[in-house]
Amino acid sequence: MENKPVGKLTNVFYWTLGILIIFVAIGIIFPSQLESVTATVRNFIADVFGWYYLIVVTIFLLVCLFFVVSPFGKLRLGKEDDRPEYGYLTWFAFLFSAGLGVGLLFFGAAEPIAHYAIEAPTADENTGQAALESLKYVFLHWGFHGWAIYAIVAICLAYFNFRKDMPGLISATLSPLINPKGFWGQMIDVIAIVATLSGIATTLGFGAAQMNGGISFLTEFPNSFGLQLVIIIVITVLFLLSASTGLDKGIRVLSSMNMVLVMLMLLFFMIFGASLYSLNLFTNTLGQYIQSLPELSFNIAPNSSEHREWINAWTLFYWAWWMAWSPYVGTFIARVSRGRTLREFVIGVLLVPPIVGFIWFSFLGGTAISIESQGLAAISSLAEEEALFGVLETMPFSTISSYITIFLIAVFFITSADSATHVLGSQSTNGSLNPPTKIKILWGILMSTTAAVLLYSGGLQGLQNTMIVVAFPFSIIMLLMVVSLFKALRHEHLKKEVNQRRLLREIAELRQFKSKQERAEKRRLKEERKKKKSEERPKKLNEKKAKKKTYKTNKPPKED
């Protein structure tokens, strides 16, 4: 099969477009049936394959840790002479904005307060033990495991794209196992795009719902689908304008703005929130998280149906969400990580964003728990999308900080959607690093339409159901990507060993040849000296005889 030109729409785009049109049509015509079907499939996957999710995500984390300590860590994500295009600060801003985004704001106060006061994992609600357990599970959901999922996809894409000069497609990462240009390769790219769309649509739905929650909390506007649809339309126009400026202009400016605003908001909570309590909570939870990480990684609660339901609702949802986001975030951070070593990349991705996330949740969640426990406000009685605004209401400058938060959600919304249009455009144009603007705009419209339809058909629960369903087949693809990567790395290692052996053999042969030449030269010089001596000996004898003869002739006669 001939190579498809980069930058042109492929069959993958048209197949995905067909699937989306059918999905959107069903969501509009039969919204309740769509929500019911996705809920049924989601419950089946969670109940039957919950163990699989926990094991596979932990495998991804172990693979990343292996790269840190193994000789493969020296390998560059690119050619040997490639160097990073972005400095550390800009790179971390890219990771942070693309990898966390709206979720930080939506769940910053909502998740810790839910685990503390509404439905604690194992402890009694509204107790000190529930507060400690709450943050421990928040760290699990936003920590090393999730970022390992992103890292695996990014490593595979960067390795095959920048080092092996293959297209930046998910199917290309499986080239050691299958023909990426064949039917199965195209099907894998379709699944990757659908997974990306479901993950992004879920995030955009969370963002629209939280902006709606903030506006309704502060004003007379109701919390309704109509207002959420208006928010999605306005934000869509803004991120499409950003998408038309290109990666270095639009996303770079927005990512830097995100980092500044997030740090200012975190500083606000450090100054006016429950600072000392949050610091103590962070320190204690970090130790508990590290200490109990193996147990948390595999805890499926086989003997407790109540705790198992909690794991299905939270932990499995998060693992599915990270995996659904991974084609998008993995493609994006692979693009901005070219030239870094594998060890440098894994350490940066597994440490910096999670630590920032831990600090963020400790201060926002710690403040929310402190307010709830002291009876200053009933944060747990608010909807998830209103929880953060309920916390801000108890703090100084509540109105100003709430409107700034809505603005920050909008900026995160725009950044995530802008980055997603770039990735979706790349995936549907044979891996183009700079897809055409019109294709990115088309994907932006489809993405926002999907988010609106999911909100309309099932609200936030409908978003979560769809994402878990779509993430399941992609998790299998991710396992195959790991197998493919190790096969390619082993082949490269063997090739390097063969080249080294060949070089050593050539050096040995050269030395042997040199020593042969030296011995031959020595023999030649020795023979020449012998020959010279043999030629000089008769000459010397003749000279001696001549001297003797001369002496006898010139010898004076003896006197009588």
C-alpha positions as CSV (number, residue, x, y, z in Angstrom):
1,M,0.0,0.0,0.0
2,E,1.3,3.5,-0.9
3,N,2.1,6.0,1.8
4,K,-0.7,8.5,2.2
5,P,0.4,12.1,2.0
6,V,0.7,13.9,5.4
7,G,-1.8,16.7,5.8
8,K,-4.6,15.1,3.7
9,L,-7.8,13.6,5.2
10,T,-7.6,9.8,5.5
11,N,-10.3,7.1,5.7
12,V,-10.0,7.3,9.5
13,F,-11.5,10.8,9.5
14,Y,-14.6,9.7,7.4
15,W,-15.2,6.6,9.5
16,T,-15.0,8.5,12.7
17,L,-17.2,11.2,11.3
18,G,-19.8,8.5,10.4
19,I,-19.7,7.1,14.0
20,L,-20.1,10.6,15.5
21,I,-23.0,11.5,13.3
22,I,-24.9,8.3,14.3
23,F,-24.0,8.9,18.0
24,V,-25.1,12.5,17.9
25,A,-28.3,11.7,16.1
26,I,-29.2,8.9,18.6
27,G,-28.4,11.3,21.5
28,I,-30.7,14.0,20.1
29,I,-33.6,11.7,19.1
30,F,-33.4,9.1,21.9
31,P,-31.5,10.9,24.8
32,S,-32.9,8.7,27.7
33,Q,-32.2,5.5,25.8
34,L,-28.6,6.5,25.1
35,E,-28.0,7.2,28.7
36,S,-29.6,3.9,29.7
37,V,-27.5,1.9,27.3
38,T,-24.2,3.5,28.2
39,A,-25.0,3.1,31.9
40,T,-25.7,-0.6,31.4
41,V,-22.5,-1.2,29.5
42,R,-20.5,0.9,32.0
43,N,-21.8,-1.2,34.9
44,F,-21.0,-4.4,33.1
45,I,-17.4,-3.3,32.4
46,A,-16.9,-2.0,36.0
47,D,-18.3,-5.2,37.6
48,V,-16.6,-7.8,35.3
49,F,-13.4,-6.0,34.3
50,G,-12.7,-3.9,37.4
51,W,-9.7,-6.1,38.3
52,Y,-8.3,-5.7,34.8
53,Y,-8.4,-1.8,35.0
54,L,-6.4,-1.9,38.3
55,I,-3.8,-4.3,37.0
56,V,-3.3,-2.7,33.6
57,V,-2.8,0.8,35.0
58,T,-0.3,-0.5,37.6
59,I,1.6,-2.2,34.8
60,F,1.9,1.2,33.0
61,L,3.4,2.7,36.2
62,L,5.9,-0.2,36.6
63,V,7.0,0.2,33.0
64,C,7.7,3.9,33.5
65,L,9.7,3.2,36.7
66,F,11.6,0.5,34.7
67,F,12.6,3.2,32.1
68,V,14.0,5.4,34.9
69,V,16.4,2.8,36.2
70,S,17.2,0.8,33.1
71,P,19.9,1.6,30.4
72,F,17.0,2.5,28.1
73,G,16.7,5.7,30.1
74,K,19.6,7.3,28.1
75,L,17.7,6.9,24.9
76,R,16.4,10.2,23.3
77,L,12.9,10.7,22.2
78,G,14.2,11.7,18.8
79,K,17.5,11.5,17.0
80,E,20.7,11.4,19.0
81,D,21.5,15.0,18.1
82,D,18.0,16.3,18.8
83,R,17.6,18.6,21.8
84,P,14.5,19.9,23.6
85,E,12.7,22.7,21.8
86,Y,11.2,24.2,25.0
87,G,12.8,25.1,28.4
88,Y,11.7,23.3,31.6
89,L,9.3,26.0,32.7
90,T,7.4,26.2,29.4
91,W,7.4,22.4,29.2
92,F,5.9,22.0,32.6
93,A,3.3,24.6,31.7
94,F,2.4,22.5,28.7
95,L,2.2,19.3,30.8
96,F,0.1,21.0,33.5
97,S,-2.4,22.7,31.2
98,A,-2.9,19.7,28.8
99,G,-2.8,17.0,31.4
100,L,-4.9,18.4,34.3
101,G,-6.9,21.4,33.0
102,V,-10.6,21.8,34.0
103,G,-10.5,18.7,36.3
104,L,-8.3,20.5,38.9
105,L,-11.0,23.2,39.3
106,F,-14.0,20.9,39.0
107,F,-12.8,18.3,41.6
108,G,-10.4,20.6,43.6
109,A,-13.0,21.0,46.4
110,A,-15.7,18.6,45.2
111,E,-13.8,15.3,45.4
112,P,-12.2,15.8,48.9
113,I,-15.5,16.9,50.4
114,A,-17.3,14.0,48.7
115,H,-14.9,11.5,50.3
116,Y,-15.1,13.2,53.6
117,A,-18.8,14.1,54.2
118,I,-20.9,12.4,51.5
119,E,-19.5,8.9,50.9
120,A,-16.2,8.0,52.5
121,P,-14.3,5.0,51.1
122,T,-14.2,2.9,54.3
123,A,-14.2,5.4,57.3
124,D,-17.3,7.0,58.9
125,E,-18.2,10.3,57.3
126,N,-17.3,13.6,58.9
127,T,-14.5,12.1,61.0
128,G,-10.8,12.8,61.2
129,Q,-10.1,9.4,59.7
130,A,-12.4,10.3,56.8
131,A,-10.5,13.5,56.2
132,L,-7.1,11.6,56.0
133,E,-8.6,8.8,53.9
134,S,-10.2,11.4,51.6
135,L,-7.0,13.0,50.6
136,K,-5.2,9.7,50.3
137,Y,-7.6,8.5,47.6
138,V,-7.5,12.0,45.9
139,F,-3.7,11.5,45.7
140,L,-4.2,8.1,44.2
141,H,-6.7,9.3,41.6
142,W,-4.5,12.3,40.6
143,G,-1.0,10.9,41.2
144,F,1.5,8.6,39.7
145,H,-0.8,6.1,38.0
146,G,-2.7,8.6,35.9
147,W,0.5,10.3,34.7
148,A,2.0,7.0,33.9
149,I,-0.9,6.4,31.5
150,Y,-0.1,9.7,29.7
151,A,3.7,8.9,29.8
152,I,3.3,5.5,28.1
153,V,1.3,6.9,25.2
154,A,3.6,9.9,24.8
155,I,6.8,7.7,24.9
156,C,5.4,5.3,22.2
157,L,4.3,8.2,20.0
158,A,7.6,10.1,20.4
159,Y,9.8,7.1,19.9
160,F,8.2,5.9,16.7
161,N,7.5,9.3,15.3
162,F,10.7,11.2,16.1
163,R,13.2,8.4,16.3
164,K,11.9,6.0,13.7
165,D,10.4,8.6,11.3
166,M,6.9,7.1,11.3
167,P,3.7,9.1,11.3
168,G,2.5,10.4,14.6
169,L,-0.4,8.0,14.8
170,I,-1.4,5.4,17.4
171,S,-1.4,2.7,14.7
172,A,2.2,3.6,13.9
173,T,3.3,2.6,17.5
174,L,2.1,-0.9,16.7
175,S,4.2,-1.3,13.5
176,P,6.4,-4.1,15.0
177,L,3.1,-6.1,15.5
178,I,0.8,-5.2,12.7
179,N,0.6,-3.3,9.4
180,P,-0.4,0.2,10.5
181,K,-1.7,1.1,7.0
182,G,-4.0,-2.0,6.9
183,F,-7.5,-2.4,8.1
184,W,-6.6,-3.1,11.7
185,G,-4.3,-0.1,11.8
186,Q,-7.0,2.2,10.6
187,M,-9.5,0.7,13.1
188,I,-7.0,1.4,15.9
189,D,-6.8,5.1,14.8
190,V,-10.6,5.3,14.8
191,I,-10.8,3.9,18.3
192,A,-8.1,6.4,19.4
193,I,-9.9,9.4,18.0
194,V,-13.3,8.2,19.5
195,A,-11.6,7.8,22.9
196,T,-10.0,11.2,22.6
197,L,-13.3,12.8,21.7
198,S,-15.1,11.1,24.6
199,G,-12.4,12.2,27.1
200,I,-12.4,15.8,25.8
201,A,-16.2,15.9,25.6
202,T,-16.4,14.8,29.2
203,T,-13.9,17.5,30.3
204,L,-15.7,20.2,28.3
205,G,-18.9,19.0,29.8
206,F,-17.4,19.4,33.3
207,G,-16.1,22.8,32.4
208,A,-19.5,24.0,31.0
209,A,-21.3,22.6,34.0
210,Q,-19.0,24.2,36.5
211,M,-19.1,27.6,34.8
212,N,-22.9,27.3,34.8
213,G,-22.8,26.3,38.5
214,G,-20.6,29.3,39.3
215,I,-22.8,31.8,37.4
216,S,-26.0,30.4,38.9
217,F,-24.3,30.5,42.4
218,L,-23.4,34.2,42.0
219,T,-26.4,35.4,40.0
220,E,-30.1,34.8,39.3
221,F,-29.4,32.6,36.2
222,P,-30.6,29.1,36.6
223,N,-28.5,26.0,36.4
224,S,-29.8,24.6,33.1
225,F,-28.8,22.8,29.9
226,G,-29.7,26.0,27.9
227,L,-27.1,28.1,29.7
228,Q,-24.5,25.3,29.4
229,L,-25.2,25.2,25.7
230,V,-24.6,29.0,25.4
231,I,-21.3,28.6,27.4
232,I,-20.2,25.8,25.0
233,I,-21.0,27.9,21.9
234,V,-19.1,31.0,23.3
235,I,-16.1,29.0,24.4
236,T,-16.1,27.1,21.0
237,V,-15.8,30.3,19.1
238,L,-12.9,31.5,21.4
239,F,-10.9,28.2,21.2
240,L,-11.4,28.1,17.4
241,L,-9.9,31.5,17.2
242,S,-7.0,30.3,19.3
243,A,-6.6,27.1,17.2
244,S,-6.2,29.2,14.0
245,T,-3.1,30.9,15.4
246,G,-1.0,27.7,15.7
247,L,0.7,25.8,18.5
248,D,3.5,28.1,19.4
249,K,1.3,31.2,19.5
250,G,-2.1,30.2,20.8
251,I,-1.5,27.2,23.1
252,R,1.8,28.6,24.4
253,V,0.3,31.9,25.5
254,L,-2.7,30.1,27.0
255,S,-0.6,27.5,28.8
256,S,1.6,30.3,30.4
257,M,-1.6,32.2,31.4
258,N,-3.0,29.0,33.0
259,M,0.1,28.5,35.1
260,V,0.1,32.1,36.3
261,L,-3.6,32.0,37.2
262,V,-3.4,28.6,38.9
263,M,-0.4,29.7,41.0
264,L,-2.2,33.0,42.0
265,M,-5.3,31.0,43.0
266,L,-3.2,28.5,44.9
267,L,-1.4,31.4,46.7
268,F,-4.9,32.9,47.5
269,F,-5.8,29.6,49.3
270,M,-2.5,29.5,51.0
271,I,-3.0,33.0,52.4
272,F,-6.7,33.0,53.2
273,G,-7.6,29.3,53.4
274,A,-6.9,26.8,56.2
275,S,-3.2,27.0,55.6
276,L,-1.7,25.2,58.6
277,Y,-4.3,22.4,58.5
278,S,-3.7,22.0,54.7
279,L,0.0,21.8,55.1
280,N,-0.3,19.2,57.9
281,L,-2.9,17.3,55.8
282,F,-0.5,17.4,52.8
283,T,2.5,16.1,54.7
284,N,0.5,13.3,56.5
285,T,-1.3,12.2,53.3
286,L,1.9,12.2,51.2
287,G,3.5,9.7,53.6
288,Q,0.3,7.6,53.7
289,Y,0.0,7.6,49.9
290,I,3.6,6.5,49.3
291,Q,3.4,3.9,52.1
292,S,0.1,2.3,50.9
293,L,0.6,2.7,47.2
294,P,0.9,-1.0,46.4
295,E,-2.2,-1.8,48.4
296,L,-4.2,1.0,46.9
297,S,-3.1,0.0,43.4
298,F,-4.7,-3.4,43.6
299,N,-7.6,-2.8,46.1
300,I,-10.8,-4.1,44.4
301,A,-12.7,-4.9,47.7
302,P,-13.9,-8.4,46.8
303,N,-15.6,-8.9,50.2
304,S,-17.3,-5.5,50.4
305,S,-20.0,-4.7,47.9
306,E,-20.4,-1.2,49.3
307,H,-16.7,-0.4,49.0
308,R,-16.6,-2.1,45.5
309,E,-19.4,0.3,44.3
310,W,-17.3,3.2,45.6
311,I,-14.3,1.9,43.7
312,N,-16.4,1.5,40.5
313,A,-17.7,5.1,40.9
314,W,-14.4,6.8,41.6
315,T,-11.2,4.8,41.0
316,L,-12.4,3.0,37.8
317,F,-13.9,6.2,36.5
318,Y,-10.6,8.0,36.9
319,W,-8.6,5.2,35.3
320,A,-11.0,5.3,32.3
321,W,-10.8,9.1,32.2
322,W,-7.0,9.1,32.1
323,M,-7.0,6.4,29.4
324,A,-9.6,8.3,27.3
325,W,-7.5,11.4,27.6
326,S,-4.2,9.7,26.9
327,P,-4.3,9.7,23.0
328,Y,-4.9,13.5,23.2
329,V,-2.5,14.3,26.1
330,G,0.0,11.7,25.0
331,T,0.2,13.1,21.4
332,F,0.4,16.7,22.7
333,I,3.2,16.1,25.3
334,A,5.1,13.9,22.8
335,R,5.0,16.8,20.4
336,V,6.5,19.2,23.0
337,S,9.0,16.7,24.5
338,R,11.1,15.9,21.4
339,G,14.8,15.7,22.2
340,R,14.5,14.8,25.9
341,T,15.9,11.5,27.2
342,L,13.5,8.8,28.2
343,R,14.7,9.1,31.9
344,E,14.4,12.8,31.9
345,F,10.9,12.6,30.4
346,V,9.5,10.0,32.8
347,I,10.9,11.7,35.9
348,G,9.5,15.1,34.8
349,V,6.1,13.7,33.9
350,L,5.8,11.4,37.0
351,L,7.0,13.9,39.5
352,V,6.3,17.6,38.7
353,P,2.6,17.6,37.7
354,P,1.5,15.1,40.4
355,I,3.3,17.0,43.2
356,V,1.7,20.3,42.0
357,G,-1.6,18.5,42.0
358,F,-1.1,17.1,45.5
359,I,-0.4,20.6,46.8
360,W,-3.5,22.0,44.9
361,F,-5.9,19.4,46.3
362,S,-4.4,19.7,49.8
363,F,-5.1,23.4,50.0
364,L,-8.5,23.5,48.2
365,G,-9.7,20.2,49.6
366,G,-8.2,20.9,53.1
367,T,-9.9,24.3,53.2
368,A,-13.2,22.7,52.1
369,I,-13.0,20.0,54.8
370,S,-12.0,22.5,57.5
371,I,-15.0,24.7,56.6
372,E,-17.3,21.7,56.6
373,S,-16.0,20.3,59.9
374,Q,-16.3,23.7,61.7
375,G,-19.8,24.2,60.5
376,L,-19.0,27.4,58.7
377,A,-20.8,26.2,55.5
378,A,-22.4,23.0,54.3
379,I,-20.2,22.5,51.2
380,S,-21.4,18.8,51.0
381,S,-25.0,20.0,50.3
382,L,-24.0,21.8,47.1
383,A,-23.8,20.2,43.7
384,E,-20.3,19.1,42.5
385,E,-20.0,22.0,40.1
386,E,-20.8,24.5,42.9
387,A,-18.6,23.1,45.6
388,L,-15.6,25.4,44.8
389,F,-17.8,28.5,44.7
390,G,-19.2,27.5,48.1
391,V,-15.7,27.4,49.6
392,L,-14.8,30.8,48.0
393,E,-18.0,32.3,49.5
394,T,-16.6,31.8,53.0
395,M,-13.3,33.5,52.2
396,P,-12.3,37.2,51.7
397,F,-12.9,38.8,48.3
398,S,-15.4,36.0,47.5
399,T,-17.2,37.7,44.6
400,I,-14.0,38.8,42.8
401,S,-12.3,35.4,43.4
402,S,-15.4,33.6,42.1
403,Y,-15.5,35.5,38.9
404,I,-11.7,35.0,38.4
405,T,-12.3,31.3,38.9
406,I,-15.0,31.3,36.2
407,F,-12.5,33.1,33.9
408,L,-9.8,30.5,34.8
409,I,-12.2,27.6,34.0
410,A,-12.8,29.3,30.6
411,V,-9.1,29.6,29.9
412,F,-8.5,25.9,30.8
413,F,-11.5,25.1,28.7
414,I,-10.0,27.0,25.7
415,T,-6.6,25.5,26.2
416,S,-7.8,21.9,26.4
417,A,-10.1,22.3,23.4
418,D,-7.4,24.1,21.4
419,S,-4.8,21.4,22.1
420,A,-7.4,18.7,21.3
421,T,-8.2,20.2,17.9
422,H,-4.5,20.0,17.1
423,V,-4.3,16.4,18.2
424,L,-7.5,15.3,16.4
425,G,-6.4,17.1,13.3
426,S,-3.0,15.3,13.4
427,Q,-4.6,11.9,14.0
428,S,-6.9,12.3,11.0
429,T,-4.3,13.6,8.5
430,N,-1.8,10.8,8.7
431,G,0.1,12.2,11.7
432,S,0.8,15.8,10.4
433,L,2.6,17.8,13.0
434,N,0.8,21.0,11.7
435,P,-2.6,20.0,10.5
436,P,-4.6,22.4,8.3
437,T,-6.6,25.1,10.2
438,K,-9.9,24.1,8.5
439,I,-9.6,20.5,9.7
440,K,-8.9,21.7,13.3
441,I,-12.0,24.0,13.1
442,L,-14.1,21.1,11.9
443,W,-12.9,18.9,14.8
444,G,-13.6,21.7,17.2
445,I,-17.2,22.0,16.1
446,L,-17.6,18.2,16.3
447,M,-16.1,18.0,19.7
448,S,-18.3,20.7,21.2
449,T,-21.4,19.1,19.5
450,T,-20.5,15.8,21.2
451,A,-20.1,17.4,24.6
452,A,-23.5,19.2,24.2
453,V,-25.3,16.0,23.1
454,L,-23.9,14.0,26.1
455,L,-24.9,16.8,28.5
456,Y,-28.4,16.8,27.0
457,S,-28.9,13.1,27.0
458,G,-27.5,12.2,30.5
459,G,-25.8,15.1,32.1
460,L,-22.5,14.6,33.9
461,Q,-23.3,10.9,34.5
462,G,-23.9,10.4,30.8
463,L,-20.5,11.9,30.1
464,Q,-18.8,9.5,32.6
465,N,-20.7,6.4,31.3
466,T,-19.7,7.0,27.7
467,M,-16.1,7.6,28.5
468,I,-15.7,4.4,30.6
469,V,-17.2,2.4,27.7
470,V,-14.9,3.9,25.1
471,A,-11.8,3.7,27.3
472,F,-12.0,-0.1,27.6
473,P,-11.0,-1.1,24.0
474,F,-8.3,1.6,24.1
475,S,-6.8,0.1,27.2
476,I,-6.1,-3.1,25.2
477,I,-4.5,-1.0,22.5
478,M,-2.2,0.6,25.2
479,L,-1.1,-2.9,26.3
480,L,-0.2,-3.7,22.7
481,M,1.7,-0.4,22.5
482,V,3.8,-1.4,25.4
483,V,4.6,-4.8,23.9
484,S,5.4,-3.1,20.6
485,L,7.7,-0.6,22.2
486,F,9.7,-3.2,24.0
487,K,10.0,-5.2,20.8
488,A,11.3,-2.2,19.0
489,L,13.7,-1.3,21.9
490,R,15.0,-4.8,22.0
491,H,15.5,-4.8,18.2
492,E,17.4,-1.5,18.4
493,H,19.4,-2.8,21.4
494,L,20.3,-6.0,19.4
495,K,21.2,-3.9,16.4
496,K,23.4,-1.7,18.5
497,E,25.1,-4.8,19.9
498,V,25.6,-6.2,16.4
499,N,27.1,-2.9,15.3
500,Q,29.3,-2.8,18.4
501,R,30.5,-6.4,17.8
502,R,31.1,-5.6,14.1
503,L,33.1,-2.5,15.1
504,L,35.1,-4.5,17.7
505,R,35.7,-7.2,15.1
506,E,36.9,-4.6,12.5
507,I,39.1,-3.0,15.1
508,A,40.6,-6.5,16.0
509,E,41.0,-7.3,12.3
510,L,42.7,-3.9,11.7
511,R,45.0,-4.6,14.6
512,Q,45.7,-8.0,13.4
513,F,46.3,-6.7,9.9
514,K,48.5,-4.0,11.4
515,S,50.5,-6.5,13.4
516,K,50.9,-8.7,10.3
517,Q,52.1,-5.7,8.3
518,E,54.5,-4.9,11.1
519,R,55.9,-8.4,11.3
520,A,56.2,-8.5,7.5
521,E,58.0,-5.2,7.6
522,K,60.3,-6.5,10.3
523,R,61.1,-9.6,8.2
524,R,61.7,-7.5,5.1
525,L,64.1,-5.2,7.0
526,K,65.8,-8.2,8.5
527,E,66.2,-9.8,5.1
528,E,67.5,-6.6,3.7
529,R,70.1,-6.3,6.4
530,K,71.1,-9.9,5.9
531,K,71.3,-9.4,2.1
532,K,73.2,-6.2,2.7
533,K,75.6,-8.0,5.0
534,S,76.0,-10.9,2.6
535,E,76.7,-8.4,-0.2
536,E,79.2,-6.4,1.9
537,R,81.1,-9.5,3.2
538,P,82.8,-10.4,-0.2
539,K,83.5,-6.8,-0.7
540,K,85.2,-6.5,2.6
541,L,87.2,-9.7,2.0
542,N,88.3,-8.4,-1.3
543,E,89.3,-5.1,0.3
544,K,91.3,-7.0,3.0
545,K,93.1,-9.0,0.3
546,A,93.8,-5.9,-1.7
547,K,95.2,-4.3,1.4
548,K,97.4,-7.3,2.2
549,K,98.7,-7.5,-1.4
550,T,99.5,-3.8,-1.4
551,Y,101.2,-4.1,1.9
552,K,103.3,-7.1,0.6
553,T,104.2,-5.2,-2.5
554,N,105.2,-2.1,-0.7
555,K,107.0,-3.9,2.1
556,P,110.7,-2.9,2.1
557,P,113.2,-5.8,1.5
558,K,115.0,-7.2,4.5
559,E,118.6,-6.1,5.1
560,D,121.3,-8.7,5.2
